[in-house]
Amino acid sequence: MRAFVFPGQGAQFSGMGKDLYEKHGVAREMFEEADTILGFGLKDLMFSGTDEDLKQTRVTQPAIFLHSVAIAAVMGDRFAPDMVAGHSLGEFSALVANRALSFRDGLVLVSKRAEAMQKACELQPSTMAAILGLDDNVVEEVCRSLNALVVPANYNSPGQVVISGSIEGIDAAVEILKERGAKRALKLPVGGAFHSPLMEPARVELEEAIAATPVSKPICPVYQNVNATPSTNPEEIKANLVAQLTAPVRWTQTVINMIADGATSFTESGPGNVLQGLIKKVNREVETASAEV
């Protein structure tokens, strides 16, 4: 069985999507439509923007989304998944690719999500850190032991967890986790505490937008971040999209469950190959590849 996966924030690079735009009419139409919908020149920022330009959340999220869904569209009939999943932002790309969301609605939601997250970041200084080389339960235990707000945010692969919270909480957690034997405990250059309770203002804002957006039954199950289980139920998909903002991304468990349900190959649709690396850390036997366009 073939799984398609879609990357999240961090996969962006200057020049992303330029080949797609130049070679494929269907992609070109999507890029032009995106500029119209968003009201700014996203494609110009993708093709020739600096790293700093692309790091802005309001740019990053629509850029990765557009690149990811354009690849799936260019594939045409070759895009034939038995199951899909996306990492954080990538869940929206997955839902457009498997026809639960229209391209326009998906892009509008991603743009609103990015702006809401940016506003939430500005309300309270906060950050994230990557923890390598410790069992999940050790990271969870340290997070619980602190008086400051710190929670696991991304379970990326065995031995790789990203934590999220207040700056003082993350600083304290990093020191303790190093003492507990982490191979690395590294603060990330992000603007806020994504996938933590500090994203509650964004969750409230996005909930209203998602409630008003039509979601159809997808062509195949989507394994969602909040529970790592498959869904084809539109109302359940909506609820999980809202919950995702303040809940951890259970990527390790998602990959394990997809393999248990029959996935033998994973194709990454989007910029970069970060997810392929994470999947190989979960299970070296499965095939991984970038989508060919």
Residue frames as qw, qx, qy, qz and C-alpha x, y, z in Angstrom:
[[0.000, 0.888, 0.461, 0.000, 0.00, 0.00, 0.00],
 [0.453, 0.350, 0.024, 0.820, 1.22, 3.47, -0.87],
 [0.276, -0.804, -0.379, 0.366, 1.25, 6.37, 1.57],
 [0.354, 0.625, 0.061, 0.693, 1.80, 10.01, 0.66],
 [0.484, -0.635, -0.354, 0.487, 3.15, 12.40, 3.30],
 [0.215, 0.828, 0.163, 0.492, 3.34, 16.20, 3.36],
 [0.544, -0.015, -0.396, 0.739, 5.97, 18.27, 5.23],
 [0.257, -0.883, -0.374, 0.116, 5.47, 21.08, 7.72],
 [0.019, 0.988, -0.139, 0.071, 7.21, 24.31, 8.62],
 [0.534, -0.633, 0.507, 0.241, 10.99, 24.24, 8.26],
 [0.739, 0.181, 0.566, 0.318, 11.11, 22.61, 4.82],
 [0.372, 0.912, 0.146, -0.089, 11.16, 25.93, 2.94],
 [0.592, -0.280, 0.307, 0.691, 14.06, 27.14, 0.79],
 [0.213, 0.700, -0.123, -0.671, 14.66, 30.03, -1.61],
 [0.219, 0.331, -0.736, -0.548, 13.77, 28.98, -5.16],
 [0.313, 0.149, 0.914, -0.209, 11.12, 26.49, -4.03],
 [0.493, 0.584, 0.583, -0.276, 8.50, 25.71, -6.65],
 [0.158, 0.676, -0.308, -0.651, 10.22, 27.62, -9.49],
 [0.042, -0.171, 0.898, 0.403, 10.73, 24.50, -11.65],
 [0.229, 0.454, 0.847, -0.153, 7.12, 23.47, -11.13],
 [0.229, 0.757, 0.216, -0.572, 5.91, 26.90, -12.19],
 [0.124, 0.604, -0.507, -0.602, 8.06, 27.00, -15.29],
 [0.012, 0.165, -0.935, -0.313, 7.38, 23.44, -16.49],
 [0.025, -0.370, -0.929, -0.005, 3.75, 22.70, -15.64],
 [0.182, -0.408, -0.317, -0.837, 0.66, 24.71, -16.60],
 [0.594, -0.586, -0.525, -0.165, -1.45, 23.28, -13.77],
 [0.589, -0.392, -0.325, 0.628, 1.13, 24.41, -11.20],
 [0.204, 0.151, 0.116, 0.960, 1.42, 27.83, -12.85],
 [0.357, -0.555, -0.442, -0.608, -2.34, 28.36, -12.52],
 [0.663, -0.571, -0.457, 0.157, -2.21, 27.40, -8.83],
 [0.506, -0.195, -0.161, 0.824, 0.66, 29.82, -8.12],
 [0.007, -0.300, -0.238, -0.924, -1.13, 32.68, -9.87],
 [0.511, -0.593, -0.492, -0.381, -4.39, 31.89, -8.05],
 [0.648, -0.435, -0.428, 0.456, -2.55, 31.80, -4.71],
 [0.288, 0.015, -0.047, 0.956, -1.18, 35.33, -5.26],
 [0.275, -0.424, -0.366, -0.781, -4.72, 36.54, -6.01],
 [0.647, -0.542, -0.529, -0.087, -6.27, 34.81, -2.98],
 [0.636, -0.388, -0.329, 0.580, -3.58, 36.00, -0.55],
 [0.057, 0.985, 0.158, 0.047, -3.25, 39.51, -1.94],
 [0.208, -0.837, 0.450, 0.232, 0.57, 39.48, -2.04],
 [0.638, 0.576, -0.484, -0.163, 3.28, 38.02, -4.27],
 [0.829, -0.388, 0.397, -0.074, 3.87, 34.65, -2.63],
 [0.918, 0.311, 0.115, 0.218, 5.49, 33.13, -5.70],
 [0.354, 0.811, -0.266, 0.383, 8.07, 35.94, -5.90],
 [0.448, -0.693, 0.479, -0.301, 9.01, 35.33, -2.26],
 [0.938, -0.090, 0.335, -0.013, 9.24, 31.58, -2.93],
 [0.814, 0.508, 0.051, 0.276, 11.35, 31.97, -6.07],
 [0.502, 0.532, -0.196, 0.653, 13.73, 34.74, -5.00],
 [0.465, -0.826, 0.017, -0.319, 13.04, 35.66, -1.35],
 [0.158, 0.556, -0.712, 0.399, 15.78, 35.54, 1.28],
 [0.445, -0.157, -0.852, 0.228, 15.84, 32.95, 4.07],
 [0.013, 0.175, 0.494, -0.852, 14.60, 35.71, 6.38],
 [0.477, 0.053, -0.240, -0.844, 11.66, 36.43, 4.06],
 [0.645, -0.048, -0.697, -0.311, 10.72, 32.76, 3.99],
 [0.297, -0.065, -0.807, 0.506, 11.00, 32.38, 7.79],
 [0.347, -0.048, 0.211, -0.912, 8.01, 34.68, 8.35],
 [0.338, 0.182, 0.891, -0.243, 5.17, 32.41, 9.43],
 [0.521, 0.603, 0.273, -0.538, 2.66, 34.21, 7.18],
 [0.447, 0.629, -0.513, -0.376, 4.92, 33.35, 4.21],
 [0.088, -0.349, 0.933, -0.024, 6.33, 29.99, 5.28],
 [0.489, 0.172, 0.793, -0.321, 3.07, 28.15, 5.80],
 [0.662, 0.620, 0.154, -0.393, 1.32, 29.14, 2.53],
 [0.285, 0.688, -0.613, -0.265, 4.59, 28.57, 0.62],
 [0.163, -0.235, 0.957, -0.041, 5.08, 25.00, 1.83],
 [0.565, 0.372, 0.622, -0.394, 1.38, 24.26, 1.39],
 [0.562, 0.700, -0.096, -0.429, 1.35, 25.59, -2.19],
 [0.168, 0.567, -0.785, -0.186, 4.52, 23.72, -3.16],
 [0.311, -0.084, 0.928, -0.187, 3.17, 20.46, -1.68],
 [0.588, 0.461, 0.560, -0.358, -0.29, 20.50, -3.26],
 [0.457, 0.718, -0.299, -0.432, 1.04, 21.69, -6.63],
 [0.006, -0.398, 0.906, 0.143, 3.29, 18.60, -6.79],
 [0.415, 0.206, 0.855, -0.233, 0.29, 16.34, -6.12],
 [0.541, 0.666, 0.217, -0.466, -1.73, 18.18, -8.79],
 [0.296, 0.669, -0.573, -0.370, 1.07, 17.87, -11.37],
 [0.237, -0.202, 0.950, 0.009, 1.30, 14.13, -10.69],
 [0.603, 0.088, -0.346, -0.713, -2.29, 13.76, -11.89],
 [0.914, -0.094, -0.245, -0.310, -3.29, 10.09, -12.10],
 [0.635, 0.246, -0.625, 0.381, 0.04, 9.05, -10.60],
 [0.182, -0.293, 0.542, -0.766, -1.11, 10.57, -7.33],
 [0.744, -0.203, -0.488, -0.408, -2.97, 7.47, -6.13],
 [0.036, -0.389, 0.744, -0.541, -2.54, 7.13, -2.36],
 [0.550, -0.343, -0.758, -0.079, -4.05, 4.45, -0.15],
 [0.488, -0.749, -0.360, 0.268, -3.50, 6.74, 2.84],
 [0.330, 0.669, -0.093, 0.659, -2.09, 10.21, 3.55],
 [0.543, -0.700, -0.298, 0.356, -0.65, 12.16, 6.47],
 [0.329, 0.748, -0.078, 0.571, 0.94, 15.56, 6.97],
 [0.559, -0.229, -0.448, 0.659, 3.26, 16.92, 9.65],
 [0.095, -0.516, -0.307, 0.794, 1.54, 19.85, 11.40],
 [0.311, 0.551, -0.144, -0.761, 0.90, 22.35, 8.57],
 [0.115, 0.222, -0.858, -0.448, 1.29, 19.41, 6.17],
 [0.249, 0.338, 0.873, -0.246, -2.04, 18.01, 7.35],
 [0.391, 0.672, 0.177, -0.603, -3.78, 20.79, 5.38],
 [0.238, 0.508, -0.656, -0.505, -1.77, 19.87, 2.27],
 [0.096, -0.002, 0.995, 0.028, -2.75, 16.22, 2.75],
 [0.330, 0.501, 0.679, -0.423, -6.44, 17.14, 2.98],
 [0.409, 0.667, -0.153, -0.604, -6.35, 19.18, -0.24],
 [0.148, 0.401, -0.836, -0.345, -4.43, 16.44, -2.07],
 [0.039, 0.149, 0.988, -0.014, -6.93, 13.77, -0.98],
 [0.177, -0.358, -0.531, -0.747, -9.83, 16.05, -1.95],
 [0.289, -0.582, -0.688, 0.324, -11.33, 16.66, 1.48],
 [0.076, -0.769, -0.140, 0.619, -10.63, 20.39, 1.05],
 [0.580, 0.772, 0.171, 0.198, -10.63, 22.55, -2.09],
 [0.627, 0.196, -0.082, 0.749, -7.35, 24.27, -2.99],
 [0.047, -0.642, -0.045, -0.764, -8.86, 27.73, -2.34],
 [0.677, -0.664, -0.110, -0.298, -10.34, 26.75, 1.04],
 [0.883, -0.209, -0.152, 0.392, -7.14, 25.01, 2.07],
 [0.473, 0.338, -0.073, 0.810, -5.00, 28.04, 1.22],
 [0.275, -0.695, -0.064, -0.662, -7.35, 30.45, 3.00],
 [0.817, -0.557, -0.132, -0.067, -7.28, 28.27, 6.14],
 [0.806, -0.023, -0.126, 0.578, -3.49, 27.94, 6.04],
 [0.224, 0.521, -0.029, 0.823, -3.13, 31.72, 5.70],
 [0.511, -0.690, -0.067, -0.508, -5.54, 32.33, 8.62],
 [0.904, -0.350, -0.168, 0.180, -3.74, 29.68, 10.67],
 [0.646, 0.211, -0.136, 0.721, -0.35, 31.33, 10.03],
 [0.032, -0.600, 0.029, -0.799, -1.63, 34.78, 10.99],
 [0.710, -0.609, -0.124, -0.330, -3.39, 33.47, 14.10],
 [0.887, -0.201, -0.180, 0.374, -0.25, 31.61, 15.21],
 [0.435, 0.389, -0.114, 0.804, 1.87, 34.72, 14.62],
 [0.325, -0.669, -0.014, -0.668, -0.49, 36.79, 16.78],
 [0.860, -0.484, -0.151, -0.061, -0.42, 34.14, 19.53],
 [0.776, 0.081, -0.194, 0.595, 3.39, 34.19, 19.44],
 [0.176, 0.519, -0.089, 0.832, 3.38, 37.95, 19.96],
 [0.580, -0.679, -0.176, -0.414, 1.12, 37.72, 23.02],
 [0.716, -0.642, 0.276, -0.013, 3.72, 35.89, 25.08],
 [0.239, 0.689, -0.680, -0.080, 7.42, 35.28, 24.43],
 [0.874, -0.139, 0.436, -0.161, 7.89, 31.56, 23.97],
 [0.268, 0.623, -0.680, -0.279, 10.00, 29.05, 22.06],
 [0.986, 0.033, -0.022, -0.162, 10.77, 25.40, 21.28],
 [0.151, -0.669, 0.724, 0.064, 13.74, 23.02, 21.62],
 [0.848, 0.230, -0.437, -0.195, 14.75, 19.76, 19.96],
 [0.563, -0.535, 0.598, -0.200, 15.71, 16.92, 22.30],
 [0.745, 0.389, -0.515, -0.169, 17.72, 14.04, 20.84],
 [0.454, 0.311, -0.798, 0.246, 18.70, 10.70, 22.33],
 [0.238, -0.096, 0.721, -0.644, 16.20, 10.27, 25.16],
 [0.030, -0.382, -0.918, -0.107, 13.13, 8.06, 25.51],
 [0.204, -0.564, -0.370, -0.709, 9.81, 9.89, 25.15],
 [0.608, -0.652, -0.451, -0.036, 8.82, 9.08, 28.73],
 [0.570, -0.291, -0.210, 0.739, 11.94, 10.78, 30.14],
 [0.102, 0.238, 0.199, 0.945, 11.17, 13.97, 28.18],
 [0.429, -0.591, -0.483, -0.483, 7.53, 13.84, 29.32],
 [0.659, -0.525, -0.441, 0.309, 8.56, 13.33, 32.95],
 [0.416, -0.135, -0.092, 0.894, 10.92, 16.34, 32.92],
 [0.104, -0.399, -0.340, -0.845, 8.27, 18.54, 31.29],
 [0.560, -0.618, -0.499, -0.236, 5.75, 17.57, 34.01],
 [0.660, -0.383, -0.387, 0.518, 8.26, 18.24, 36.80],
 [0.295, 0.129, -0.015, 0.947, 8.78, 21.92, 35.95],
 [0.046, 0.596, 0.521, -0.609, 6.76, 24.78, 37.41],
 [0.194, 0.481, -0.265, -0.813, 6.93, 26.67, 34.10],
 [0.800, 0.424, 0.233, -0.356, 4.89, 25.73, 31.03],
 [0.103, 0.501, -0.779, -0.362, 6.72, 23.11, 28.92],
 [0.838, 0.163, 0.413, -0.317, 5.10, 20.31, 26.90],
 [0.454, -0.062, 0.751, 0.474, 6.14, 17.77, 24.25],
 [0.406, 0.587, -0.002, -0.700, 5.11, 19.31, 20.91],
 [0.709, 0.483, -0.400, -0.323, 6.43, 16.98, 18.19],
 [0.756, -0.267, 0.596, 0.043, 7.12, 13.27, 18.55],
 [0.427, 0.690, -0.386, -0.438, 9.19, 13.17, 15.34],
 [0.776, 0.259, -0.574, -0.030, 10.93, 9.81, 15.55],
 [0.848, -0.450, -0.230, 0.162, 12.25, 7.48, 18.27],
 [0.659, -0.304, -0.064, 0.685, 14.70, 9.55, 20.28],
 [0.184, 0.147, 0.173, 0.956, 13.70, 12.87, 18.71],
 [0.129, -0.760, -0.631, 0.089, 11.12, 15.00, 20.52],
 [0.155, 0.417, 0.010, 0.895, 10.56, 18.74, 20.21],
 [0.259, -0.570, -0.645, 0.438, 9.36, 20.53, 23.35],
 [0.043, 0.592, 0.307, 0.744, 7.43, 23.78, 23.45],
 [0.441, -0.703, -0.509, 0.228, 6.71, 26.40, 26.10],
 [0.138, -0.990, 0.012, 0.034, 7.70, 29.60, 27.86],
 [0.479, 0.710, -0.430, 0.286, 11.28, 30.80, 27.40],
 [0.285, -0.597, 0.631, -0.405, 12.17, 30.23, 31.06],
 [0.887, -0.070, 0.364, -0.275, 10.53, 26.80, 30.96],
 [0.866, 0.479, -0.122, 0.082, 12.41, 25.72, 27.83],
 [0.207, 0.737, -0.541, 0.347, 15.73, 27.04, 29.23],
 [0.539, -0.444, 0.607, -0.380, 15.22, 25.02, 32.43],
 [0.943, 0.141, 0.233, -0.191, 14.10, 21.89, 30.54],
 [0.677, 0.645, -0.333, 0.121, 17.11, 22.02, 28.20],
 [0.018, -0.651, 0.666, -0.363, 19.55, 22.05, 31.14],
 [0.697, -0.233, 0.568, -0.369, 17.79, 19.21, 32.99],
 [0.924, 0.339, 0.089, -0.152, 17.47, 17.07, 29.85],
 [0.468, 0.682, -0.531, 0.186, 21.19, 17.46, 29.16],
 [0.288, -0.494, 0.713, -0.405, 21.85, 16.25, 32.71],
 [0.825, 0.025, 0.443, -0.351, 19.51, 13.30, 32.07],
 [0.589, -0.163, 0.711, 0.349, 21.67, 12.21, 29.12],
 [0.598, 0.749, 0.224, -0.176, 20.25, 13.90, 26.03],
 [0.714, 0.115, 0.299, 0.622, 22.70, 13.71, 23.12],
 [0.157, 0.225, 0.146, 0.951, 21.52, 17.17, 22.13],
 [0.061, -0.745, -0.610, 0.261, 19.11, 19.67, 23.64],
 [0.313, 0.017, 0.271, 0.910, 18.95, 22.60, 21.30],
 [0.235, 0.641, 0.373, -0.628, 16.72, 25.67, 21.28],
 [0.477, 0.425, 0.625, 0.447, 15.15, 26.24, 17.86],
 [0.084, -0.159, 0.093, 0.979, 15.01, 29.53, 15.93],
 [0.087, -0.549, -0.753, -0.353, 11.21, 29.76, 16.00],
 [0.093, -0.441, 0.000, -0.892, 8.89, 32.59, 16.92],
 [0.573, -0.346, 0.241, -0.703, 6.81, 30.82, 19.52],
 [0.319, -0.164, 0.898, -0.256, 5.56, 27.73, 21.32],
 [0.602, 0.111, -0.482, -0.627, 3.71, 25.88, 18.57],
 [0.721, -0.146, -0.659, -0.156, 1.56, 22.87, 19.55],
 [0.295, -0.100, -0.689, 0.654, 1.29, 24.01, 23.16],
 [0.100, -0.730, -0.637, 0.225, -1.41, 25.62, 25.34],
 [0.155, -0.535, 0.027, 0.830, 0.11, 29.00, 24.41],
 [0.014, -0.042, -0.650, -0.758, -1.50, 28.57, 20.97],
 [0.109, 0.511, 0.803, -0.288, -4.99, 28.67, 22.54],
 [0.231, 0.640, 0.099, -0.726, -5.82, 32.15, 21.08],
 [0.206, 0.351, -0.679, -0.612, -4.96, 30.81, 17.62],
 [0.026, 0.177, 0.983, 0.035, -7.02, 27.68, 18.21],
 [0.209, 0.595, 0.566, -0.531, -10.09, 29.76, 19.06],
 [0.247, 0.610, -0.223, -0.719, -9.60, 31.92, 15.97],
 [0.156, 0.250, -0.842, -0.452, -9.07, 28.97, 13.64],
 [0.208, 0.263, 0.914, -0.230, -11.99, 27.01, 15.07],
 [0.383, 0.631, 0.298, -0.605, -14.42, 29.57, 13.71],
 [0.313, 0.577, -0.503, -0.562, -12.83, 29.52, 10.25],
 [0.029, 0.131, -0.979, -0.155, -12.73, 25.71, 10.07],
 [0.322, 0.381, 0.761, -0.415, -16.36, 25.44, 11.22],
 [0.443, 0.681, 0.107, -0.574, -17.39, 27.61, 8.26],
 [0.188, 0.536, -0.694, -0.443, -15.34, 25.63, 5.72],
 [0.927, 0.123, -0.007, -0.355, -16.84, 22.69, 3.80],
 [0.168, -0.471, 0.863, 0.073, -14.93, 19.43, 4.21],
 [0.820, 0.189, -0.305, -0.446, -15.81, 16.48, 1.97],
 [0.917, -0.232, 0.324, 0.015, -15.22, 12.77, 2.47],
 [0.027, -0.715, 0.602, 0.355, -11.63, 12.21, 1.29],
 [0.769, 0.372, -0.441, -0.276, -10.58, 9.71, -1.39],
 [0.742, 0.036, -0.614, 0.265, -8.53, 7.82, 1.23],
 [0.610, -0.714, -0.303, 0.162, -7.99, 7.92, 5.00],
 [0.216, 0.746, -0.313, 0.546, -5.96, 10.75, 6.53],
 [0.709, -0.330, -0.474, 0.405, -3.90, 9.90, 9.62],
 [0.063, -0.898, -0.062, -0.432, -4.19, 13.01, 11.77],
 [0.312, 0.513, -0.532, 0.597, -1.57, 14.49, 14.10],
 [0.432, -0.507, 0.342, -0.662, -3.60, 14.60, 17.29],
 [0.825, -0.218, 0.406, -0.328, -4.39, 10.89, 17.55],
 [0.058, -0.468, 0.827, 0.306, -2.27, 9.23, 14.81],
 [0.462, 0.236, 0.851, -0.082, -5.31, 7.30, 13.59],
 [0.096, 0.152, 0.646, 0.742, -7.09, 7.25, 10.21],
 [0.287, 0.527, 0.520, -0.607, -10.24, 9.22, 9.51],
 [0.130, 0.259, 0.640, 0.712, -12.57, 9.76, 6.56],
 [0.125, -0.752, -0.640, 0.096, -15.29, 11.50, 8.60],
 [0.249, 0.644, 0.103, 0.716, -15.48, 15.22, 7.70],
 [0.437, -0.829, -0.048, -0.344, -16.65, 16.37, 11.16],
 [0.856, -0.431, 0.052, 0.281, -13.94, 14.35, 12.89],
 [0.653, 0.311, 0.100, 0.684, -11.34, 15.73, 10.46],
 [0.017, -0.796, -0.075, -0.601, -12.45, 19.31, 11.30],
 [0.661, -0.741, -0.001, -0.116, -12.33, 18.72, 15.06],
 [0.867, -0.214, 0.092, 0.441, -8.84, 17.22, 14.83],
 [0.472, 0.547, 0.090, 0.686, -7.58, 20.13, 12.70],
 [0.271, -0.844, 0.006, -0.463, -8.69, 22.56, 15.43],
 [0.817, -0.571, 0.068, 0.041, -7.24, 20.45, 18.26],
 [0.842, 0.257, -0.042, 0.472, -3.94, 20.16, 16.41],
 [0.187, 0.810, -0.134, 0.539, -2.89, 23.73, 17.27],
 [0.388, -0.700, 0.408, -0.439, -2.54, 23.09, 20.99],
 [0.942, -0.196, 0.258, -0.084, -1.84, 19.32, 20.91],
 [0.351, -0.546, 0.661, 0.377, 1.39, 17.48, 20.08],
 [0.670, 0.486, -0.410, -0.384, 2.15, 16.15, 16.60],
 [0.763, -0.277, 0.578, -0.089, 2.29, 12.37, 17.05],
 [0.535, 0.627, -0.454, -0.337, 4.38, 11.66, 13.96],
 [0.019, -0.358, 0.932, -0.058, 6.23, 8.60, 15.26],
 [0.457, 0.186, 0.786, -0.372, 2.95, 6.91, 16.20],
 [0.610, 0.589, 0.011, -0.530, 1.39, 7.99, 12.87],
 [0.390, 0.549, -0.697, -0.247, 4.12, 6.24, 10.87],
 [0.164, -0.149, 0.952, -0.213, 3.93, 3.14, 13.07],
 [0.548, 0.353, 0.581, -0.488, 0.15, 2.97, 12.59],
 [0.582, 0.613, -0.230, -0.481, 0.34, 3.51, 8.82],
 [0.235, 0.425, -0.867, -0.109, 2.85, 0.66, 8.50],
 [0.300, 0.036, 0.884, -0.357, 0.70, -1.56, 10.74],
 [0.591, 0.506, 0.377, -0.502, -2.25, -0.81, 8.44],
 [0.815, 0.358, 0.424, 0.164, -0.31, -1.93, 5.37],
 [0.270, 0.935, -0.193, -0.125, 1.84, 0.98, 4.14],
 [0.894, -0.055, 0.206, 0.394, 4.93, -0.36, 2.37],
 [0.496, 0.249, 0.151, 0.818, 6.10, 2.86, 0.69],
 [0.120, -0.826, -0.314, 0.453, 6.02, 6.55, 1.67],
 [0.458, 0.464, 0.292, 0.700, 6.20, 9.28, -0.96],
 [0.233, -0.585, -0.279, 0.725, 6.96, 12.81, 0.25],
 [0.289, 0.691, 0.456, 0.481, 5.11, 15.56, -1.65],
 [0.214, -0.972, -0.089, 0.038, 6.62, 18.95, -0.92],
 [0.278, 0.829, -0.425, 0.236, 9.93, 20.73, -0.47],
 [0.158, -0.602, 0.726, -0.293, 12.84, 18.75, 0.96],
 [0.722, 0.019, -0.681, -0.123, 13.04, 15.24, 2.38],
 [0.206, -0.437, 0.599, -0.639, 12.78, 15.75, 6.14],
 [0.817, -0.125, 0.224, -0.517, 9.87, 13.32, 6.55],
 [0.868, 0.292, -0.400, -0.033, 11.68, 10.57, 4.66],
 [0.303, 0.445, -0.678, 0.500, 14.52, 10.78, 7.18],
 [0.463, -0.281, 0.500, -0.675, 12.12, 10.62, 10.12],
 [0.911, 0.072, -0.057, -0.402, 10.24, 7.66, 8.61],
 [0.718, 0.367, -0.566, 0.168, 13.51, 5.72, 8.14],
 [0.005, 0.396, -0.685, 0.611, 14.27, 6.28, 11.82],
 [0.722, -0.117, 0.321, -0.602, 10.92, 4.69, 12.69],
 [0.884, 0.099, 0.457, -0.033, 11.33, 1.73, 10.30],
 [0.130, -0.582, 0.591, 0.543, 14.34, 1.19, 8.01],
 [0.437, 0.128, 0.864, 0.217, 12.54, -1.48, 5.95],
 [0.420, 0.746, 0.482, -0.187, 9.91, 0.70, 4.28],
 [0.499, 0.335, 0.342, 0.723, 10.56, 2.44, 0.98],
 [0.032, -0.821, -0.238, 0.518, 10.73, 6.23, 0.96],
 [0.469, 0.261, 0.430, 0.725, 10.97, 8.60, -1.99],
 [0.105, 0.430, 0.079, -0.893, 10.27, 12.15, -3.10],
 [0.602, 0.607, 0.467, -0.224, 7.32, 12.63, -5.44],
 [0.425, -0.073, 0.545, 0.719, 8.46, 12.65, -9.08],
 [0.365, 0.789, 0.327, -0.370, 7.11, 15.46, -11.26]]
